[in-house]
Amino acid sequence: MARFEETADRKFRRIFICKKCKAKIRTDISRVLQRKVKCRNCQCKDFRPVRTKK
Ligand SMILES: [Zn+2]
């Protein structure tokens, strides 16, 4: 069980959503923080993590 949660966690941590067009981008958090990632739809550089539940 714990292993499954870990895997899911890792998976979701690497997926980000464009704040403008809500496209999903799979990348590393470090690349997002360094703004090296561009949305392929709108070229926007603002992303948020997939998980929004608290
Ligand atoms: Zn976008």
mmCIF file of the protein (N, C-alpha, C, O) and its ligand, coordinates in Angstrom:
data_MODEL
# 
_entry.id   MODEL 
# 
loop_
_entity.id 
_entity.type 
_entity.pdbx_number_of_molecules 
1 polymer     1 
2 non-polymer 1 
# 
_entity_poly.entity_id                      1 
_entity_poly.type                           'polypeptide(L)' 
_entity_poly.nstd_linkage                   no 
_entity_poly.nstd_monomer                   no 
_entity_poly.pdbx_seq_one_letter_code       MARFEETADRKFRRIFICKKCKAKIRTDISRVLQRKVKCRNCQCKDFRPVRTKK 
_entity_poly.pdbx_seq_one_letter_code_can   MARFEETADRKFRRIFICKKCKAKIRTDISRVLQRKVKCRNCQCKDFRPVRTKK 
_entity_poly.pdbx_strand_id                 A 
# 
loop_
_entity_poly_seq.entity_id 
_entity_poly_seq.num 
_entity_poly_seq.mon_id 
_entity_poly_seq.hetero 
1 1  MET n 
1 2  ALA n 
1 3  ARG n 
1 4  PHE n 
1 5  GLU n 
1 6  GLU n 
1 7  THR n 
1 8  ALA n 
1 9  ASP n 
1 10 ARG n 
1 11 LYS n 
1 12 PHE n 
1 13 ARG n 
1 14 ARG n 
1 15 ILE n 
1 16 PHE n 
1 17 ILE n 
1 18 CYS n 
1 19 LYS n 
1 20 LYS n 
1 21 CYS n 
1 22 LYS n 
1 23 ALA n 
1 24 LYS n 
1 25 ILE n 
1 26 ARG n 
1 27 THR n 
1 28 ASP n 
1 29 ILE n 
1 30 SER n 
1 31 ARG n 
1 32 VAL n 
1 33 LEU n 
1 34 GLN n 
1 35 ARG n 
1 36 LYS n 
1 37 VAL n 
1 38 LYS n 
1 39 CYS n 
1 40 ARG n 
1 41 ASN n 
1 42 CYS n 
1 43 GLN n 
1 44 CYS n 
1 45 LYS n 
1 46 ASP n 
1 47 PHE n 
1 48 ARG n 
1 49 PRO n 
1 50 VAL n 
1 51 ARG n 
1 52 THR n 
1 53 LYS n 
1 54 LYS n 
# 
loop_
_struct_asym.id 
_struct_asym.entity_id 
A 1 
B 2 
# 
loop_
_chem_comp.id 
_chem_comp.type 
_chem_comp.mon_nstd_flag 
ALA 'L-peptide linking' y 
ARG 'L-peptide linking' y 
ASN 'L-peptide linking' y 
ASP 'L-peptide linking' y 
CYS 'L-peptide linking' y 
GLN 'L-peptide linking' y 
GLU 'L-peptide linking' y 
ILE 'L-peptide linking' y 
LEU 'L-peptide linking' y 
LYS 'L-peptide linking' y 
MET 'L-peptide linking' y 
PHE 'L-peptide linking' y 
PRO 'L-peptide linking' y 
SER 'L-peptide linking' y 
THR 'L-peptide linking' y 
VAL 'L-peptide linking' y 
ZN  non-polymer         . 
# 
_pdbx_entity_nonpoly.entity_id   2 
_pdbx_entity_nonpoly.name        ? 
_pdbx_entity_nonpoly.comp_id     ZN 
# 
_pdbx_nonpoly_scheme.asym_id         B 
_pdbx_nonpoly_scheme.entity_id       2 
_pdbx_nonpoly_scheme.mon_id          ZN 
_pdbx_nonpoly_scheme.ndb_seq_num     1 
_pdbx_nonpoly_scheme.pdb_seq_num     101 
_pdbx_nonpoly_scheme.auth_seq_num    101 
_pdbx_nonpoly_scheme.pdb_mon_id      ZN 
_pdbx_nonpoly_scheme.auth_mon_id     ZN 
_pdbx_nonpoly_scheme.pdb_strand_id   A 
_pdbx_nonpoly_scheme.pdb_ins_code    . 
# 
loop_
_atom_site.group_PDB 
_atom_site.id 
_atom_site.type_symbol 
_atom_site.label_atom_id 
_atom_site.label_alt_id 
_atom_site.label_comp_id 
_atom_site.label_asym_id 
_atom_site.label_entity_id 
_atom_site.label_seq_id 
_atom_site.pdbx_PDB_ins_code 
_atom_site.Cartn_x 
_atom_site.Cartn_y 
_atom_site.Cartn_z 
_atom_site.occupancy 
_atom_site.B_iso_or_equiv 
_atom_site.pdbx_formal_charge 
_atom_site.auth_seq_id 
_atom_site.auth_comp_id 
_atom_site.auth_asym_id 
_atom_site.auth_atom_id 
_atom_site.pdbx_PDB_model_num 
ATOM   1   N  N  . MET A 1 1  ? 0.840  -1.206 0.000   1.00 0.00 ? 1   MET A N  1 
ATOM   2   C  CA . MET A 1 1  ? 0.000  0.000  0.000   1.00 0.00 ? 1   MET A CA 1 
ATOM   3   C  C  . MET A 1 1  ? 0.867  1.244  0.000   1.00 0.00 ? 1   MET A C  1 
ATOM   4   O  O  . MET A 1 1  ? 0.685  2.162  -0.800  1.00 0.00 ? 1   MET A O  1 
ATOM   5   N  N  . ALA A 1 2  ? 1.814  1.243  0.924   1.00 0.00 ? 2   ALA A N  1 
ATOM   6   C  CA . ALA A 1 2  ? 2.687  2.408  1.026   1.00 0.00 ? 2   ALA A CA 1 
ATOM   7   C  C  . ALA A 1 2  ? 3.460  2.609  -0.266  1.00 0.00 ? 2   ALA A C  1 
ATOM   8   O  O  . ALA A 1 2  ? 3.702  3.732  -0.708  1.00 0.00 ? 2   ALA A O  1 
ATOM   9   N  N  . ARG A 1 3  ? 3.834  1.497  -0.850  1.00 0.00 ? 3   ARG A N  1 
ATOM   10  C  CA . ARG A 1 3  ? 4.622  1.599  -2.069  1.00 0.00 ? 3   ARG A CA 1 
ATOM   11  C  C  . ARG A 1 3  ? 3.784  2.218  -3.193  1.00 0.00 ? 3   ARG A C  1 
ATOM   12  O  O  . ARG A 1 3  ? 4.270  3.027  -3.983  1.00 0.00 ? 3   ARG A O  1 
ATOM   13  N  N  . PHE A 1 4  ? 2.528  1.817  -3.238  1.00 0.00 ? 4   PHE A N  1 
ATOM   14  C  CA . PHE A 1 4  ? 1.663  2.354  -4.283  1.00 0.00 ? 4   PHE A CA 1 
ATOM   15  C  C  . PHE A 1 4  ? 1.505  3.868  -4.125  1.00 0.00 ? 4   PHE A C  1 
ATOM   16  O  O  . PHE A 1 4  ? 1.555  4.617  -5.102  1.00 0.00 ? 4   PHE A O  1 
ATOM   17  N  N  . GLU A 1 5  ? 1.315  4.297  -2.894  1.00 0.00 ? 5   GLU A N  1 
ATOM   18  C  CA . GLU A 1 5  ? 1.157  5.733  -2.642  1.00 0.00 ? 5   GLU A CA 1 
ATOM   19  C  C  . GLU A 1 5  ? 2.405  6.508  -3.041  1.00 0.00 ? 5   GLU A C  1 
ATOM   20  O  O  . GLU A 1 5  ? 2.336  7.593  -3.619  1.00 0.00 ? 5   GLU A O  1 
ATOM   21  N  N  . GLU A 1 6  ? 3.532  5.920  -2.716  1.00 0.00 ? 6   GLU A N  1 
ATOM   22  C  CA . GLU A 1 6  ? 4.794  6.559  -3.085  1.00 0.00 ? 6   GLU A CA 1 
ATOM   23  C  C  . GLU A 1 6  ? 4.916  6.718  -4.587  1.00 0.00 ? 6   GLU A C  1 
ATOM   24  O  O  . GLU A 1 6  ? 5.322  7.768  -5.087  1.00 0.00 ? 6   GLU A O  1 
ATOM   25  N  N  . THR A 1 7  ? 4.563  5.671  -5.290  1.00 0.00 ? 7   THR A N  1 
ATOM   26  C  CA . THR A 1 7  ? 4.670  5.702  -6.745  1.00 0.00 ? 7   THR A CA 1 
ATOM   27  C  C  . THR A 1 7  ? 3.735  6.750  -7.316  1.00 0.00 ? 7   THR A C  1 
ATOM   28  O  O  . THR A 1 7  ? 4.122  7.527  -8.189  1.00 0.00 ? 7   THR A O  1 
ATOM   29  N  N  . ALA A 1 8  ? 2.520  6.772  -6.831  1.00 0.00 ? 8   ALA A N  1 
ATOM   30  C  CA . ALA A 1 8  ? 1.550  7.740  -7.325  1.00 0.00 ? 8   ALA A CA 1 
ATOM   31  C  C  . ALA A 1 8  ? 2.024  9.153  -7.025  1.00 0.00 ? 8   ALA A C  1 
ATOM   32  O  O  . ALA A 1 8  ? 1.890  10.058 -7.848  1.00 0.00 ? 8   ALA A O  1 
ATOM   33  N  N  . ASP A 1 9  ? 2.576  9.322  -5.844  1.00 0.00 ? 9   ASP A N  1 
ATOM   34  C  CA . ASP A 1 9  ? 3.069  10.625 -5.429  1.00 0.00 ? 9   ASP A CA 1 
ATOM   35  C  C  . ASP A 1 9  ? 4.164  11.108 -6.374  1.00 0.00 ? 9   ASP A C  1 
ATOM   36  O  O  . ASP A 1 9  ? 4.159  12.249 -6.836  1.00 0.00 ? 9   ASP A O  1 
ATOM   37  N  N  . ARG A 1 10 ? 5.087  10.219 -6.640  1.00 0.00 ? 10  ARG A N  1 
ATOM   38  C  CA . ARG A 1 10 ? 6.199  10.584 -7.511  1.00 0.00 ? 10  ARG A CA 1 
ATOM   39  C  C  . ARG A 1 10 ? 5.704  10.916 -8.913  1.00 0.00 ? 10  ARG A C  1 
ATOM   40  O  O  . ARG A 1 10 ? 6.194  11.836 -9.566  1.00 0.00 ? 10  ARG A O  1 
ATOM   41  N  N  . LYS A 1 11 ? 4.746  10.162 -9.342  1.00 0.00 ? 11  LYS A N  1 
ATOM   42  C  CA . LYS A 1 11 ? 4.189  10.371 -10.673 1.00 0.00 ? 11  LYS A CA 1 
ATOM   43  C  C  . LYS A 1 11 ? 3.558  11.758 -10.767 1.00 0.00 ? 11  LYS A C  1 
ATOM   44  O  O  . LYS A 1 11 ? 3.797  12.499 -11.719 1.00 0.00 ? 11  LYS A O  1 
ATOM   45  N  N  . PHE A 1 12 ? 2.748  12.095 -9.763  1.00 0.00 ? 12  PHE A N  1 
ATOM   46  C  CA . PHE A 1 12 ? 2.032  13.362 -9.834  1.00 0.00 ? 12  PHE A CA 1 
ATOM   47  C  C  . PHE A 1 12 ? 2.937  14.549 -9.582  1.00 0.00 ? 12  PHE A C  1 
ATOM   48  O  O  . PHE A 1 12 ? 2.667  15.656 -10.047 1.00 0.00 ? 12  PHE A O  1 
ATOM   49  N  N  . ARG A 1 13 ? 4.002  14.319 -8.853  1.00 0.00 ? 13  ARG A N  1 
ATOM   50  C  CA . ARG A 1 13 ? 4.912  15.413 -8.586  1.00 0.00 ? 13  ARG A CA 1 
ATOM   51  C  C  . ARG A 1 13 ? 5.612  15.888 -9.858  1.00 0.00 ? 13  ARG A C  1 
ATOM   52  O  O  . ARG A 1 13 ? 6.108  17.013 -9.925  1.00 0.00 ? 13  ARG A O  1 
ATOM   53  N  N  . ARG A 1 14 ? 5.645  15.028 -10.850 1.00 0.00 ? 14  ARG A N  1 
ATOM   54  C  CA . ARG A 1 14 ? 6.366  15.381 -12.074 1.00 0.00 ? 14  ARG A CA 1 
ATOM   55  C  C  . ARG A 1 14 ? 5.438  15.864 -13.175 1.00 0.00 ? 14  ARG A C  1 
ATOM   56  O  O  . ARG A 1 14 ? 5.862  16.077 -14.311 1.00 0.00 ? 14  ARG A O  1 
ATOM   57  N  N  . ILE A 1 15 ? 4.183  16.031 -12.833 1.00 0.00 ? 15  ILE A N  1 
ATOM   58  C  CA . ILE A 1 15 ? 3.260  16.540 -13.846 1.00 0.00 ? 15  ILE A CA 1 
ATOM   59  C  C  . ILE A 1 15 ? 2.759  17.913 -13.418 1.00 0.00 ? 15  ILE A C  1 
ATOM   60  O  O  . ILE A 1 15 ? 2.336  18.113 -12.280 1.00 0.00 ? 15  ILE A O  1 
ATOM   61  N  N  . PHE A 1 16 ? 2.816  18.837 -14.341 1.00 0.00 ? 16  PHE A N  1 
ATOM   62  C  CA . PHE A 1 16 ? 2.411  20.196 -14.030 1.00 0.00 ? 16  PHE A CA 1 
ATOM   63  C  C  . PHE A 1 16 ? 1.359  20.666 -15.015 1.00 0.00 ? 16  PHE A C  1 
ATOM   64  O  O  . PHE A 1 16 ? 1.249  20.157 -16.130 1.00 0.00 ? 16  PHE A O  1 
ATOM   65  N  N  . ILE A 1 17 ? 0.594  21.646 -14.577 1.00 0.00 ? 17  ILE A N  1 
ATOM   66  C  CA . ILE A 1 17 ? -0.483 22.146 -15.418 1.00 0.00 ? 17  ILE A CA 1 
ATOM   67  C  C  . ILE A 1 17 ? -0.236 23.611 -15.718 1.00 0.00 ? 17  ILE A C  1 
ATOM   68  O  O  . ILE A 1 17 ? 0.058  24.409 -14.828 1.00 0.00 ? 17  ILE A O  1 
ATOM   69  N  N  . CYS A 1 18 ? -0.362 23.944 -16.982 1.00 0.00 ? 18  CYS A N  1 
ATOM   70  C  CA . CYS A 1 18 ? -0.196 25.329 -17.408 1.00 0.00 ? 18  CYS A CA 1 
ATOM   71  C  C  . CYS A 1 18 ? -1.286 26.181 -16.777 1.00 0.00 ? 18  CYS A C  1 
ATOM   72  O  O  . CYS A 1 18 ? -2.461 25.812 -16.787 1.00 0.00 ? 18  CYS A O  1 
ATOM   73  N  N  . LYS A 1 19 ? -0.892 27.319 -16.232 1.00 0.00 ? 19  LYS A N  1 
ATOM   74  C  CA . LYS A 1 19 ? -1.882 28.162 -15.558 1.00 0.00 ? 19  LYS A CA 1 
ATOM   75  C  C  . LYS A 1 19 ? -2.812 28.851 -16.544 1.00 0.00 ? 19  LYS A C  1 
ATOM   76  O  O  . LYS A 1 19 ? -3.915 29.264 -16.185 1.00 0.00 ? 19  LYS A O  1 
ATOM   77  N  N  . LYS A 1 20 ? -2.372 28.971 -17.767 1.00 0.00 ? 20  LYS A N  1 
ATOM   78  C  CA . LYS A 1 20 ? -3.194 29.663 -18.769 1.00 0.00 ? 20  LYS A CA 1 
ATOM   79  C  C  . LYS A 1 20 ? -4.173 28.718 -19.453 1.00 0.00 ? 20  LYS A C  1 
ATOM   80  O  O  . LYS A 1 20 ? -5.385 28.933 -19.438 1.00 0.00 ? 20  LYS A O  1 
ATOM   81  N  N  . CYS A 1 21 ? -3.619 27.663 -20.056 1.00 0.00 ? 21  CYS A N  1 
ATOM   82  C  CA . CYS A 1 21 ? -4.483 26.817 -20.886 1.00 0.00 ? 21  CYS A CA 1 
ATOM   83  C  C  . CYS A 1 21 ? -4.713 25.445 -20.265 1.00 0.00 ? 21  CYS A C  1 
ATOM   84  O  O  . CYS A 1 21 ? -5.406 24.609 -20.844 1.00 0.00 ? 21  CYS A O  1 
ATOM   85  N  N  . LYS A 1 22 ? -4.137 25.213 -19.094 1.00 0.00 ? 22  LYS A N  1 
ATOM   86  C  CA . LYS A 1 22 ? -4.365 23.978 -18.341 1.00 0.00 ? 22  LYS A CA 1 
ATOM   87  C  C  . LYS A 1 22 ? -3.896 22.723 -19.054 1.00 0.00 ? 22  LYS A C  1 
ATOM   88  O  O  . LYS A 1 22 ? -4.428 21.634 -18.840 1.00 0.00 ? 22  LYS A O  1 
ATOM   89  N  N  . ALA A 1 23 ? -2.903 22.886 -19.894 1.00 0.00 ? 23  ALA A N  1 
ATOM   90  C  CA . ALA A 1 23 ? -2.303 21.718 -20.535 1.00 0.00 ? 23  ALA A CA 1 
ATOM   91  C  C  . ALA A 1 23 ? -1.398 21.016 -19.539 1.00 0.00 ? 23  ALA A C  1 
ATOM   92  O  O  . ALA A 1 23 ? -0.752 21.655 -18.709 1.00 0.00 ? 23  ALA A O  1 
ATOM   93  N  N  . LYS A 1 24 ? -1.360 19.692 -19.632 1.00 0.00 ? 24  LYS A N  1 
ATOM   94  C  CA . LYS A 1 24 ? -0.500 18.931 -18.731 1.00 0.00 ? 24  LYS A CA 1 
ATOM   95  C  C  . LYS A 1 24 ? 0.882  18.782 -19.343 1.00 0.00 ? 24  LYS A C  1 
ATOM   96  O  O  . LYS A 1 24 ? 1.026  18.421 -20.512 1.00 0.00 ? 24  LYS A O  1 
ATOM   97  N  N  . ILE A 1 25 ? 1.880  19.061 -18.544 1.00 0.00 ? 25  ILE A N  1 
ATOM   98  C  CA . ILE A 1 25 ? 3.258  18.919 -18.998 1.00 0.00 ? 25  ILE A CA 1 
ATOM   99  C  C  . ILE A 1 25 ? 3.978  17.998 -18.023 1.00 0.00 ? 25  ILE A C  1 
ATOM   100 O  O  . ILE A 1 25 ? 3.909  18.204 -16.812 1.00 0.00 ? 25  ILE A O  1 
ATOM   101 N  N  . ARG A 1 26 ? 4.652  17.005 -18.529 1.00 0.00 ? 26  ARG A N  1 
ATOM   102 C  CA . ARG A 1 26 ? 5.423  16.150 -17.632 1.00 0.00 ? 26  ARG A CA 1 
ATOM   103 C  C  . ARG A 1 26 ? 6.879  16.582 -17.648 1.00 0.00 ? 26  ARG A C  1 
ATOM   104 O  O  . ARG A 1 26 ? 7.553  16.522 -18.676 1.00 0.00 ? 26  ARG A O  1 
ATOM   105 N  N  . THR A 1 27 ? 7.341  17.011 -16.502 1.00 0.00 ? 27  THR A N  1 
ATOM   106 C  CA . THR A 1 27 ? 8.721  17.479 -16.397 1.00 0.00 ? 27  THR A CA 1 
ATOM   107 C  C  . THR A 1 27 ? 9.177  17.419 -14.947 1.00 0.00 ? 27  THR A C  1 
ATOM   108 O  O  . THR A 1 27 ? 8.428  16.978 -14.075 1.00 0.00 ? 27  THR A O  1 
ATOM   109 N  N  . ASP A 1 28 ? 10.371 17.849 -14.693 1.00 0.00 ? 28  ASP A N  1 
ATOM   110 C  CA . ASP A 1 28 ? 10.875 17.870 -13.319 1.00 0.00 ? 28  ASP A CA 1 
ATOM   111 C  C  . ASP A 1 28 ? 10.536 19.179 -12.639 1.00 0.00 ? 28  ASP A C  1 
ATOM   112 O  O  . ASP A 1 28 ? 10.446 20.227 -13.278 1.00 0.00 ? 28  ASP A O  1 
ATOM   113 N  N  . ILE A 1 29 ? 10.349 19.102 -11.335 1.00 0.00 ? 29  ILE A N  1 
ATOM   114 C  CA . ILE A 1 29 ? 10.016 20.316 -10.593 1.00 0.00 ? 29  ILE A CA 1 
ATOM   115 C  C  . ILE A 1 29 ? 11.155 21.324 -10.668 1.00 0.00 ? 29  ILE A C  1 
ATOM   116 O  O  . ILE A 1 29 ? 10.925 22.534 -10.673 1.00 0.00 ? 29  ILE A O  1 
ATOM   117 N  N  . SER A 1 30 ? 12.376 20.824 -10.727 1.00 0.00 ? 30  SER A N  1 
ATOM   118 C  CA . SER A 1 30 ? 13.519 21.742 -10.797 1.00 0.00 ? 30  SER A CA 1 
ATOM   119 C  C  . SER A 1 30 ? 13.478 22.560 -12.088 1.00 0.00 ? 30  SER A C  1 
ATOM   120 O  O  . SER A 1 30 ? 13.839 23.737 -12.095 1.00 0.00 ? 30  SER A O  1 
ATOM   121 N  N  . ARG A 1 31 ? 13.045 21.942 -13.160 1.00 0.00 ? 31  ARG A N  1 
ATOM   122 C  CA . ARG A 1 31 ? 12.964 22.661 -14.433 1.00 0.00 ? 31  ARG A CA 1 
ATOM   123 C  C  . ARG A 1 31 ? 11.849 23.700 -14.412 1.00 0.00 ? 31  ARG A C  1 
ATOM   124 O  O  . ARG A 1 31 ? 11.964 24.768 -15.012 1.00 0.00 ? 31  ARG A O  1 
ATOM   125 N  N  . VAL A 1 32 ? 10.780 23.370 -13.717 1.00 0.00 ? 32  VAL A N  1 
ATOM   126 C  CA . VAL A 1 32 ? 9.681  24.337 -13.604 1.00 0.00 ? 32  VAL A CA 1 
ATOM   127 C  C  . VAL A 1 32 ? 10.140 25.546 -12.796 1.00 0.00 ? 32  VAL A C  1 
ATOM   128 O  O  . VAL A 1 32 ? 9.868  26.693 -13.150 1.00 0.00 ? 32  VAL A O  1 
ATOM   129 N  N  . LEU A 1 33 ? 10.848 25.259 -11.696 1.00 0.00 ? 33  LEU A N  1 
ATOM   130 C  CA . LEU A 1 33 ? 11.297 26.340 -10.825 1.00 0.00 ? 33  LEU A CA 1 
ATOM   131 C  C  . LEU A 1 33 ? 12.329 27.223 -11.526 1.00 0.00 ? 33  LEU A C  1 
ATOM   132 O  O  . LEU A 1 33 ? 12.411 28.423 -11.263 1.00 0.00 ? 33  LEU A O  1 
ATOM   133 N  N  . GLN A 1 34 ? 13.093 26.635 -12.394 1.00 0.00 ? 34  GLN A N  1 
ATOM   134 C  CA . GLN A 1 34 ? 14.084 27.422 -13.141 1.00 0.00 ? 34  GLN A CA 1 
ATOM   135 C  C  . GLN A 1 34 ? 13.490 28.037 -14.397 1.00 0.00 ? 34  GLN A C  1 
ATOM   136 O  O  . GLN A 1 34 ? 14.182 28.722 -15.150 1.00 0.00 ? 34  GLN A O  1 
ATOM   137 N  N  . ARG A 1 35 ? 12.213 27.791 -14.617 1.00 0.00 ? 35  ARG A N  1 
ATOM   138 C  CA . ARG A 1 35 ? 11.486 28.343 -15.757 1.00 0.00 ? 35  ARG A CA 1 
ATOM   139 C  C  . ARG A 1 35 ? 12.098 27.915 -17.087 1.00 0.00 ? 35  ARG A C  1 
ATOM   140 O  O  . ARG A 1 35 ? 12.168 28.687 -18.044 1.00 0.00 ? 35  ARG A O  1 
ATOM   141 N  N  . LYS A 1 36 ? 12.525 26.694 -17.113 1.00 0.00 ? 36  LYS A N  1 
ATOM   142 C  CA . LYS A 1 36 ? 13.083 26.178 -18.365 1.00 0.00 ? 36  LYS A CA 1 
ATOM   143 C  C  . LYS A 1 36 ? 12.008 25.484 -19.196 1.00 0.00 ? 36  LYS A C  1 
ATOM   144 O  O  . LYS A 1 36 ? 12.259 25.035 -20.314 1.00 0.00 ? 36  LYS A O  1 
ATOM   145 N  N  . VAL A 1 37 ? 10.820 25.408 -18.633 1.00 0.00 ? 37  VAL A N  1 
ATOM   146 C  CA . VAL A 1 37 ? 9.744  24.691 -19.312 1.00 0.00 ? 37  VAL A CA 1 
ATOM   147 C  C  . VAL A 1 37 ? 8.767  25.685 -19.920 1.00 0.00 ? 37  VAL A C  1 
ATOM   148 O  O  . VAL A 1 37 ? 8.375  26.669 -19.293 1.00 0.00 ? 37  VAL A O  1 
ATOM   149 N  N  . LYS A 1 38 ? 8.392  25.402 -21.143 1.00 0.00 ? 38  LYS A N  1 
ATOM   150 C  CA . LYS A 1 38 ? 7.399  26.243 -21.814 1.00 0.00 ? 38  LYS A CA 1 
ATOM   151 C  C  . LYS A 1 38 ? 6.216  25.380 -22.191 1.00 0.00 ? 38  LYS A C  1 
ATOM   152 O  O  . LYS A 1 38 ? 6.378  24.238 -22.623 1.00 0.00 ? 38  LYS A O  1 
ATOM   153 N  N  . CYS A 1 39 ? 5.031  25.927 -22.027 1.00 0.00 ? 39  CYS A N  1 
ATOM   154 C  CA . CYS A 1 39 ? 3.838  25.215 -22.454 1.00 0.00 ? 39  CYS A CA 1 
ATOM   155 C  C  . CYS A 1 39 ? 3.851  25.102 -23.976 1.00 0.00 ? 39  CYS A C  1 
ATOM   156 O  O  . CYS A 1 39 ? 4.141  26.068 -24.681 1.00 0.00 ? 39  CYS A O  1 
ATOM   157 N  N  . ARG A 1 40 ? 3.533  23.916 -24.466 1.00 0.00 ? 40  ARG A N  1 
ATOM   158 C  CA . ARG A 1 40 ? 3.607  23.760 -25.921 1.00 0.00 ? 40  ARG A CA 1 
ATOM   159 C  C  . ARG A 1 40 ? 2.380  24.326 -26.624 1.00 0.00 ? 40  ARG A C  1 
ATOM   160 O  O  . ARG A 1 40 ? 2.358  24.427 -27.850 1.00 0.00 ? 40  ARG A O  1 
ATOM   161 N  N  . ASN A 1 41 ? 1.378  24.688 -25.868 1.00 0.00 ? 41  ASN A N  1 
ATOM   162 C  CA . ASN A 1 41 ? 0.198  25.303 -26.498 1.00 0.00 ? 41  ASN A CA 1 
ATOM   163 C  C  . ASN A 1 41 ? 0.307  26.821 -26.543 1.00 0.00 ? 41  ASN A C  1 
ATOM   164 O  O  . ASN A 1 41 ? 0.081  27.437 -27.585 1.00 0.00 ? 41  ASN A O  1 
ATOM   165 N  N  . CYS A 1 42 ? 0.654  27.422 -25.403 1.00 0.00 ? 42  CYS A N  1 
ATOM   166 C  CA . CYS A 1 42 ? 0.568  28.881 -25.326 1.00 0.00 ? 42  CYS A CA 1 
ATOM   167 C  C  . CYS A 1 42 ? 1.912  29.518 -24.975 1.00 0.00 ? 42  CYS A C  1 
ATOM   168 O  O  . CYS A 1 42 ? 1.974  30.732 -24.780 1.00 0.00 ? 42  CYS A O  1 
ATOM   169 N  N  . GLN A 1 43 ? 2.988  28.734 -24.889 1.00 0.00 ? 43  GLN A N  1 
ATOM   170 C  CA . GLN A 1 43 ? 4.335  29.244 -24.610 1.00 0.00 ? 43  GLN A CA 1 
ATOM   171 C  C  . GLN A 1 43 ? 4.448  29.895 -23.235 1.00 0.00 ? 43  GLN A C  1 
ATOM   172 O  O  . GLN A 1 43 ? 5.439  30.564 -22.940 1.00 0.00 ? 43  GLN A O  1 
ATOM   173 N  N  . CYS A 1 44 ? 3.456  29.703 -22.414 1.00 0.00 ? 44  CYS A N  1 
ATOM   174 C  CA . CYS A 1 44 ? 3.465  30.302 -21.097 1.00 0.00 ? 44  CYS A CA 1 
ATOM   175 C  C  . CYS A 1 44 ? 4.399  29.524 -20.168 1.00 0.00 ? 44  CYS A C  1 
ATOM   176 O  O  . CYS A 1 44 ? 4.571  28.315 -20.328 1.00 0.00 ? 44  CYS A O  1 
ATOM   177 N  N  . LYS A 1 45 ? 4.995  30.209 -19.209 1.00 0.00 ? 45  LYS A N  1 
ATOM   178 C  CA . LYS A 1 45 ? 5.964  29.546 -18.338 1.00 0.00 ? 45  LYS A CA 1 
ATOM   179 C  C  . LYS A 1 45 ? 5.462  29.367 -16.911 1.00 0.00 ? 45  LYS A C  1 
ATOM   180 O  O  . LYS A 1 45 ? 6.226  28.991 -16.022 1.00 0.00 ? 45  LYS A O  1 
ATOM   181 N  N  . ASP A 1 46 ? 4.200  29.633 -16.696 1.00 0.00 ? 46  ASP A N  1 
ATOM   182 C  CA . ASP A 1 46 ? 3.643  29.476 -15.357 1.00 0.00 ? 46  ASP A CA 1 
ATOM   183 C  C  . ASP A 1 46 ? 2.956  28.123 -15.232 1.00 0.00 ? 46  ASP A C  1 
ATOM   184 O  O  . ASP A 1 46 ? 2.001  27.820 -15.947 1.00 0.00 ? 46  ASP A O  1 
ATOM   185 N  N  . PHE A 1 47 ? 3.460  27.330 -14.321 1.00 0.00 ? 47  PHE A N  1 
ATOM   186 C  CA . PHE A 1 47 ? 2.874  26.024 -14.096 1.00 0.00 ? 47  PHE A CA 1 
ATOM   187 C  C  . PHE A 1 47 ? 2.536  25.846 -12.632 1.00 0.00 ? 47  PHE A C  1 
ATOM   188 O  O  . PHE A 1 47 ? 3.114  26.482 -11.751 1.00 0.00 ? 47  PHE A O  1 
ATOM   189 N  N  . ARG A 1 48 ? 1.585  24.965 -12.401 1.00 0.00 ? 48  ARG A N  1 
ATOM   190 C  CA . ARG A 1 48 ? 1.285  24.583 -11.029 1.00 0.00 ? 48  ARG A CA 1 
ATOM   191 C  C  . ARG A 1 48 ? 1.254  23.059 -10.970 1.00 0.00 ? 48  ARG A C  1 
ATOM   192 O  O  . ARG A 1 48 ? 1.005  22.402 -11.981 1.00 0.00 ? 48  ARG A O  1 
ATOM   193 N  N  . PRO A 1 49 ? 1.507  22.493 -9.783  1.00 0.00 ? 49  PRO A N  1 
ATOM   194 C  CA . PRO A 1 49 ? 1.432  21.045 -9.663  1.00 0.00 ? 49  PRO A CA 1 
ATOM   195 C  C  . PRO A 1 49 ? 0.015  20.541 -9.888  1.00 0.00 ? 49  PRO A C  1 
ATOM   196 O  O  . PRO A 1 49 ? -0.953 21.281 -9.714  1.00 0.00 ? 49  PRO A O  1 
ATOM   197 N  N  . VAL A 1 50 ? -0.098 19.284 -10.274 1.00 0.00 ? 50  VAL A N  1 
ATOM   198 C  CA . VAL A 1 50 ? -1.404 18.700 -10.562 1.00 0.00 ? 50  VAL A CA 1 
ATOM   199 C  C  . VAL A 1 50 ? -2.269 18.643 -9.316  1.00 0.00 ? 50  VAL A C  1 
ATOM   200 O  O  . VAL A 1 50 ? -3.462 18.943 -9.357  1.00 0.00 ? 50  VAL A O  1 
ATOM   201 N  N  . ARG A 1 51 ? -1.658 18.256 -8.218  1.00 0.00 ? 51  ARG A N  1 
ATOM   202 C  CA . ARG A 1 51 ? -2.457 18.008 -7.014  1.00 0.00 ? 51  ARG A CA 1 
ATOM   203 C  C  . ARG A 1 51 ? -2.966 19.294 -6.403  1.00 0.00 ? 51  ARG A C  1 
ATOM   204 O  O  . ARG A 1 51 ? -2.186 20.189 -6.079  1.00 0.00 ? 51  ARG A O  1 
ATOM   205 N  N  . THR A 1 52 ? -4.261 19.386 -6.246  1.00 0.00 ? 52  THR A N  1 
ATOM   206 C  CA . THR A 1 52 ? -4.845 20.577 -5.642  1.00 0.00 ? 52  THR A CA 1 
ATOM   207 C  C  . THR A 1 52 ? -5.555 20.234 -4.342  1.00 0.00 ? 52  THR A C  1 
ATOM   208 O  O  . THR A 1 52 ? -5.900 21.124 -3.564  1.00 0.00 ? 52  THR A O  1 
ATOM   209 N  N  . LYS A 1 53 ? -5.774 18.943 -4.105  1.00 0.00 ? 53  LYS A N  1 
ATOM   210 C  CA . LYS A 1 53 ? -6.438 18.537 -2.865  1.00 0.00 ? 53  LYS A CA 1 
ATOM   211 C  C  . LYS A 1 53 ? -5.510 18.747 -1.678  1.00 0.00 ? 53  LYS A C  1 
ATOM   212 O  O  . LYS A 1 53 ? -4.296 18.569 -1.781  1.00 0.00 ? 53  LYS A O  1 
ATOM   213 N  N  . LYS A 1 54 ? -6.098 19.126 -0.556  1.00 0.00 ? 54  LYS A N  1 
ATOM   214 C  CA . LYS A 1 54 ? -5.260 19.390 0.612   1.00 0.00 ? 54  LYS A CA 1 
ATOM   215 C  C  . LYS A 1 54 ? -5.097 18.128 1.461   1.00 0.00 ? 54  LYS A C  1 
ATOM   216 O  O  . LYS A 1 54 ? -4.421 18.159 2.490   1.00 0.00 ? 54  LYS A O  1 
HETATM 217 ZN ZN . ZN  B 2 .  ? -0.432 26.763 -21.805 1.00 0.00 2 101 ZN  A ZN 1 
# 
